[in-house]
Amino acid sequence: MFFRPRPELPLNITSYDLLKFLTILTMVADHLGAYIYYGEPWLRVVGRWGFMVWFFLAGYAHTRALSKELIAGMLIIVGMNVVAGLPLLPLSALGSIVAIRLLIDPLAKLAFRSWEILLYVSVIAICAAYPTGYLFEYGSLALLTGLFGYALRHQDEINLSRRGIVTFGVSVVAILIGYEIFTMPFTIVQAIACSAGMLLVGGALFAFRPAQYPTLTQRLPPPLVKVIQWGGRYSLEIYVIHLAILKVLGFILGTKAGELFMPTLFMDV
């Protein structure tokens, strides 16, 4: 089921490969900060930069299929929570992606009827973020981010001008930044760095289009090409495996796990 060959994908590096690979780097940093190096908030700062990419791509994609890999991955993470003594809810980001795939089409059909309805939907999503966040990560804000991706992919089909799409996308990124700033225990400097990184990623999402990069593929060393493609094309498997390992490792090492890996100098006291 996992790591199945994908000969249908291009030999060249694609925009999906690059975006997912770079996001995986931030994701791993974030989870290291959450489960192992708990005293190093800068890992969480870096991790905040990329999380919106997964929800954006879930809305951007044409597929709405709930693959066996996706469902199995979500259930494996739930199982690891049981093993590590963590709560079953909220579901991981895979649960958020499942919710987006199930709800994005009817939600988009409703939200993009007019600017007024889109505003109402956005306000409801903001207000519902806290309670729905108990069900799956980022709750209704994940759905709102999926709508951002949907709007860019279907901009010629929805009742929203290009300026309107940009305004909506900027608003979504701003909402996500505000959410992070108010929910994460960052210092002012860390909050600024978090906001700047998220703004850069948001700008990259506006520019994102399906593309192949044959010149880049030829110029990079073949091993690096393979690493980028492997990271981009097996992001689900990487997510499940590394998160399961870190959850269990964090449980085994206990609440002071970070001290086994980091000098006390770099720990919060």
N, C-alpha and C positions, 0 to 999 in steps of 0.2 A: 504493500500500500504506500509506504513512504519511500522516498528517493527513487521513484520509478523513472526509467529512462524517458527522456522527452525529445525524441528526434525531430518532432515537428517544429521546434523552436529554432530561430536563426543561428547560424554559426557566428555571426558578428555580435559584438556587445550591443545591447539595446538600451533605450532610455529606461525601460523597466529594470533592467539589470543594475544600472548605475544607481537609480533612485533607491531600489530595495537594498542593495549592498551597503550604501552609505547609511541608510536608516538602521540596518542591522547593527552597525558599529555603535550608533548612539543607543540603540535598544540594549545591547549587552552592557554598555557602561551604566545605563540606568538600573538594570537588574542587579549588577554587581553592587551598586550603591544601596539598593533596597534590601538585599539578602546577605551580603558578605561584608563589604566595606561600609558598614552603616554609619560610620563616623565621618565620611567624606562626602559632604553635600554637593561638591562640584560634579561628582559622577551623576547625581540626579539632575543637576542643571543641564549637562550635556544630553542626558536621556530625555529631557522635556522637548528638545529640539525636534525630534523626529516622530513622536508618537502619532501625530495627526496624519502622517503619510498613509498609514494602514487604512484608516477610515476613509480618507480621500479616495484611495485607489479602489476600495470596496464600492463606493458610489460611482466612480469613474468607469469601472469595468462594465462590459456588456453582459457578462454572465451573472446569473442569479442562482446558479446551481449550488446546492449544499453538498459538496463532495464528501466522500467517505473519509478522506484525509482530514478535512476541516472538522467534521463532527468528532472523529476519533481523537484528534489533537485536543479539542476542547475538553473531552471526557478524560483524557490522560492528565491534563492539568488539574481537573477536579479531583482525580484520584490522588495526585501528588499533594494536594491541599489536605486530604484526609491523612495521608502518611505523615505529613509535616505538622499536623495539628493545627492547620490554618482553617479559617471559615470557608464553607463551600461557596458562598456568595460574597462579593460579586463575582460573576463569571469573568474569565480573563478576556483580553482583547479579541480572542477568537469568538467568544460569545457575542461581543459587540459587532463583529463582522457578520455573524449569523443573523443578528437582528437587522443589520443594514440590508443584507441580501433579501430578507423576508419582507421588509417594510418599505424599501426605497422607492419602488415603482408607484404604489398607491400614494405614498407621502409626497413624492415629486409631482404627481398628477394634481394633487390638491394644492400644494404650496406654490407652484408656479403658474397658477391661474391668473394671479395679479400681484402687484406689489403689496397691496393691503393684506391679502391672505398670507403672503410670505412673511410679512411683518408679524402677523398674529402667530404663525407657526413658530417663528424664531423666539418670540417672547415666551410662548408656552414651553419650548424646548429649554430655555434658560431657567424658567421657574421649576421645571420638572427634573432638572439635572441632579439635584440632591437625592430625591427619593428613587429615581430610576438608576442612580449610581450604585444603589444597593443590589441591583439585579445583574448589571454587567458594567464593565469599566467605562467610565465617562458617560454612561447612561444616554440620555437624550442628546447630549452634546456630540456624541459619536454619530448619531443619526444626522445631526445638523452638519457635521463635517462631511458625511456621505452625500448630503444634498449639494454641498459645494462642489464635490467631484462630479456629481451628476450634471450640474448646471454647466460646467466647462465642457463635458463630453457631448452634451445635447443642446448646446447654446443656440443652434439653428432651429430647434424644435420646440423650445419653451417660450412662453410669453414674457420675455425679459430681454431688454436691450443689453448690448455689450457693457455699457456703463453700469447698468443695473447689476449684471453678473459680477463685475469688479467690485462694486459697492457691497454686494452680498458677501463675496469672498473675503474682502478686507474685514468686514464685520465679524465673520466667523473666526478668523484668525485673532482678531482683537478680543473676542469673547473667550477663546481658549487661553490666550495669554493672561487675561484677567483671572480666569479660573485657577491657573497655575500659581500666579502670584499670591492669591488669597488662600490657597490651600497648602502650599509648600512652605516650610520654615526657612525661607531664603533670607539672607542679608540683602541690603540694598544693592550691593555690587552684584551679587548672584542673581537677583531679580532682573537687573538690567541686562546681564549676560544671557539669561534665559529668554527675555523678551527679544533681544537682538537676534539670537539664534532662531527663534520661532518665526520672526519676521522674514529672515532670509529664506527659511524653508517654505514659508507661505508664498514668497515671491517666486521661488522655484516651481511650486505647484501651479501657479498661474501660467508659467511658461511651458509646463509639461505637455508633451505630445508623444504618441507612439513613434519611435524612430530607431533606425539602425545606424551604427557608427563603424563602417568598414575601415576607415583610415585609422581611427583610434585602435581598433582591433589589431591592425597590422603593426602599429608602432609600439604597442605595449608588449612586454615579454609574455610569451605564451602561458607560463605558469600564472602570471597575474591575471591574464584574461580568463583563465579557468576559475580562479578564485572569485573574481567579480561575477562571472556567470553562475557559478555554483551558489554563491551567496544570494544572488537575485532570484534564481530559479528554484531554490529549495528553502526559501525563507520560512515557510510554514514548519518544515521539519526542524530547522535551526531554532526557531522560536520554541517549539515544544521541548526539544531535547535539552537546550541550555537552561530553560526556565525550570524544568523538572529537576535537573541536577542541582541548580542553585537553591531551590526551595528545600530539598532534602538536606543539602550540605549545610545550609543555614540552620536548619533544625538540629542536625547532629552536633554542630559546633556551639550552639547555644547563643544567647543574646550578646555575648562578648566575642562573637566570631571574628569581627574585624581586627581584634587585637592579635590574632594569630597570623595576620597577613600584613599588618601595617604597624610601623613604629608608633609608640604612644604619642609622639610629638604631633602626629597628624590626626589624632583622634579628638573629637569634641569631648570636653570634660563636663 
